């Protein structure tokens, strides 16, 4: 999206829309280059991996919690964002077929709905066998297709979704760590803390403080 433009959108109440964004400025050291139309990226760029891009944006938000100034942005956040931007631009300049593109459109749509549900309600995640049954596949075949679509196994995707939701709840709510663990479907607070520490390098209590 570019400044000064108006956007209209609507969503299906049964399939909620999630929006992740980063505001940044394009700049060039050469003033002449800035005026060339071909130096500007197209109005819309397709990300090569939507789920990975959204996870990267979430990670950036945890590294740079507001309020912040340009001088306060951590070097790691700059490197992560540069990698994301280069990945998208490289995909635009040399598009390559994604493995997910080989899936049948109905299968892709079903996986998209399932992934959205798993990310929105990590506490109520069905078993992999139940997910496979919903999709009409055997458990083994479903797991192969799911990994082709997301690059994660179903179980790893559920764990990753819980970790990302934990980041949001620790940053944006006043819930206790026990309440967050319960909301994410963890029966053991210590297991939640240990798993989260493996992901973030520090326990939830340190991140909260």
Protein Blocks (a to p, Z undefined) as FASTA:
>chain_A
ZZhiacdddddfklccdddddddddddfblklmmpmklpccfbdcdfblklmmmmmmmmm
mmmccdddfklpcfklmmmmmmmmmmmmmmmmmccddfklmpcfklmmmmmmmmmmmmmm
mmlgccfklmmmmnopafklmmmmmmmmnopafklmmmmmmmmmmmmmmmmmcbdfklmm
mmnopablklmmmmmmmmnopafklmmZZ
